[in-house]
Amino acid sequence: SDGRGGALNHDGSAALSLTRVTLAGNWSDGQGAGAWLGSSGGQVLGNVTFSGNQSGAVGGALYLGDAAQLTSVTIANNNASTGGGLYASSDGAAVTLRNVLLFNNGGGNFVHGGGTVQSLGYNLSSDTVPLLNQTGDRNGADLRLAALADNGGFTRTHALLAGSDAIDAGHSASA
């Protein structure tokens, strides 16, 4: 392995779209244990769960090296020395986030190494992510996520437990 992408390493010439996917329990000795998305640009992730992934360096769940749009993505219980949840590199990553849950990721929920990051709102983080400052964004949220399980959908997910700040906190992606 080149130390990139424990479950998924995408550095091709075409954009990648992931929908209704769970990447869980993966390991990388380098970057992006769940997914390493390099320089192909235009990555689109919707209704994706990253859970329990571990990286030896950066981006326990997800390493982004170029443009990406994350909508209705849950990033929970991942680990890395830096950016256990999400790491956006300084290589020019242009990232937009909407309805993203960042929960209990060792090494920080989100580390911004450079590039452009824009919140489109309604993102919740269990720690403080200064870039989450738009309508509906909430830092220090009490997300109360259940363990990863079959909750009746296409793939395993984290159900919201009673009292979770995430209940009714999202917004239509088309609005």
C-alpha positions as CSV (number, residue, x, y, z in Angstrom):
1,S,0.0,0.0,0.0
2,D,1.1,3.6,-0.6
3,G,-0.5,4.6,2.7
4,R,-3.5,6.2,1.1
5,G,-7.1,5.1,1.4
6,G,-7.7,2.0,3.5
7,A,-11.1,1.3,1.9
8,L,-11.0,3.6,-1.2
9,N,-8.2,5.3,-3.0
10,H,-9.4,7.5,-5.9
11,D,-7.0,9.6,-7.8
12,G,-8.3,9.2,-11.4
13,S,-9.2,11.6,-14.0
14,A,-12.9,11.3,-13.5
15,A,-15.0,12.6,-10.6
16,L,-16.4,10.2,-8.0
17,S,-19.9,10.0,-6.7
18,L,-20.7,8.0,-3.5
19,T,-24.3,7.6,-2.4
20,R,-25.8,5.4,0.3
21,V,-22.5,3.9,1.3
22,T,-20.9,3.1,4.7
23,L,-17.1,2.8,5.0
24,A,-16.4,1.4,8.4
25,G,-13.5,-0.3,10.3
26,N,-10.7,0.4,7.8
27,W,-7.1,1.1,8.4
28,S,-4.4,3.1,6.6
29,D,-0.9,3.7,7.8
30,G,-1.0,7.1,6.1
31,Q,-3.9,9.2,4.9
32,G,-7.6,8.6,4.6
33,A,-8.4,5.2,6.2
34,G,-12.1,5.4,5.0
35,A,-11.4,7.1,1.7
36,W,-8.5,9.0,0.1
37,L,-9.9,11.3,-2.6
38,G,-7.1,12.9,-4.5
39,S,-6.8,15.2,-7.5
40,S,-9.6,14.1,-9.8
41,G,-11.9,16.9,-8.5
42,G,-15.6,17.2,-8.3
43,Q,-16.2,14.5,-5.7
44,V,-19.8,14.2,-4.6
45,L,-20.7,12.3,-1.4
46,G,-24.4,12.0,-0.3
47,N,-25.9,9.9,2.5
48,V,-22.5,8.4,3.3
49,T,-21.4,7.2,6.7
50,F,-17.7,6.9,7.8
51,S,-17.4,5.1,11.1
52,G,-14.6,3.5,13.1
53,N,-11.8,4.1,10.5
54,Q,-8.2,4.7,11.7
55,S,-5.3,6.4,10.0
56,G,-1.7,6.5,11.1
57,A,-1.4,10.1,9.9
58,V,-4.2,12.4,8.7
59,G,-7.9,11.9,7.8
60,G,-9.0,8.9,9.8
61,A,-12.3,8.9,7.9
62,L,-11.7,11.0,4.9
63,Y,-8.8,12.8,3.2
64,L,-9.7,15.3,0.5
65,G,-7.1,16.6,-1.9
66,D,-9.4,18.4,-4.3
67,A,-13.0,19.7,-4.8
68,A,-15.7,17.8,-2.9
69,Q,-19.3,18.3,-2.0
70,L,-20.5,16.5,1.2
71,T,-24.3,16.4,1.8
72,S,-26.0,14.4,4.6
73,V,-22.7,12.7,5.6
74,T,-22.0,11.2,9.0
75,I,-18.4,11.1,10.2
76,A,-18.3,9.4,13.6
77,N,-15.8,7.5,15.8
78,N,-12.8,7.7,13.5
79,N,-9.2,8.3,14.5
80,A,-6.0,9.9,13.2
81,S,-3.2,11.9,14.7
82,T,-4.6,14.9,12.8
83,G,-8.1,15.3,11.4
84,G,-9.6,12.0,12.7
85,G,-12.8,12.8,11.0
86,L,-12.1,14.9,7.9
87,Y,-8.8,16.4,6.6
88,A,-8.9,18.9,3.7
89,S,-5.4,19.2,2.3
90,S,-3.5,22.4,1.4
91,D,-3.3,21.1,-2.2
92,G,-6.2,23.2,-3.2
93,A,-9.2,21.3,-1.8
94,A,-12.4,23.2,-2.3
95,V,-14.9,21.6,0.0
96,T,-18.6,22.3,0.7
97,L,-20.5,20.9,3.6
98,R,-24.3,20.6,4.2
99,N,-26.1,18.5,6.7
100,V,-22.8,16.9,7.9
101,L,-22.5,15.3,11.4
102,L,-19.0,15.2,12.9
103,F,-18.9,13.2,16.1
104,N,-16.3,11.9,18.4
105,N,-13.4,11.7,16.0
106,G,-9.9,11.4,17.7
107,G,-7.5,14.0,16.4
108,G,-10.3,16.5,15.7
109,N,-13.5,16.3,13.8
110,F,-12.2,18.5,11.0
111,V,-8.8,19.8,10.1
112,H,-8.5,22.3,7.4
113,G,-5.0,22.2,5.9
114,G,-5.7,24.9,3.3
115,G,-7.8,25.3,0.2
116,T,-11.4,26.6,0.4
117,V,-14.0,25.2,2.8
118,Q,-17.6,26.5,2.7
119,S,-20.4,25.6,5.0
120,L,-23.8,25.6,3.3
121,G,-25.3,25.3,6.7
122,Y,-27.0,22.7,9.0
123,N,-23.7,21.0,10.0
124,L,-23.2,19.7,13.6
125,S,-19.9,19.0,15.3
126,S,-19.3,17.5,18.7
127,D,-16.2,19.7,19.0
128,T,-15.5,23.2,17.7
129,V,-15.0,23.7,14.0
130,P,-14.6,27.4,13.3
131,L,-15.5,27.0,9.7
132,L,-19.0,25.9,10.7
133,N,-20.6,29.3,11.1
134,Q,-23.6,29.4,8.8
135,T,-27.3,29.1,9.4
136,G,-28.1,25.9,11.3
137,D,-24.4,25.1,12.0
138,R,-23.7,24.1,15.6
139,N,-20.5,23.5,17.4
140,G,-20.3,21.5,20.7
141,A,-23.5,19.6,19.7
142,D,-24.7,16.7,21.8
143,L,-25.3,14.3,18.9
144,R,-26.1,11.2,20.8
145,L,-25.5,8.6,18.1
146,A,-26.2,5.0,18.6
147,A,-23.6,2.4,17.6
148,L,-23.3,1.5,13.9
149,A,-26.2,-0.9,13.1
150,D,-28.7,-2.1,10.5
151,N,-31.4,0.5,11.0
152,G,-33.5,-0.7,8.0
153,G,-31.9,1.2,5.2
154,F,-29.5,0.3,2.4
155,T,-26.5,0.2,4.7
156,R,-25.5,0.3,8.3
157,T,-25.9,3.7,9.9
158,H,-25.8,5.5,13.3
159,A,-29.4,6.1,14.6
160,L,-30.1,9.3,16.5
161,L,-30.9,8.6,20.2
162,A,-33.5,10.5,22.2
163,G,-32.4,14.0,22.9
164,S,-29.9,14.2,20.1
165,D,-29.2,17.7,18.8
166,A,-29.3,16.3,15.3
167,I,-33.1,15.4,15.5
168,D,-34.8,17.8,13.0
169,A,-31.6,19.8,12.6
170,G,-31.0,19.2,8.9
171,H,-32.3,21.0,5.9
172,S,-33.4,20.0,2.5
173,A,-30.4,19.7,0.2
174,S,-32.3,21.3,-2.7
175,A,-33.3,24.4,-0.8
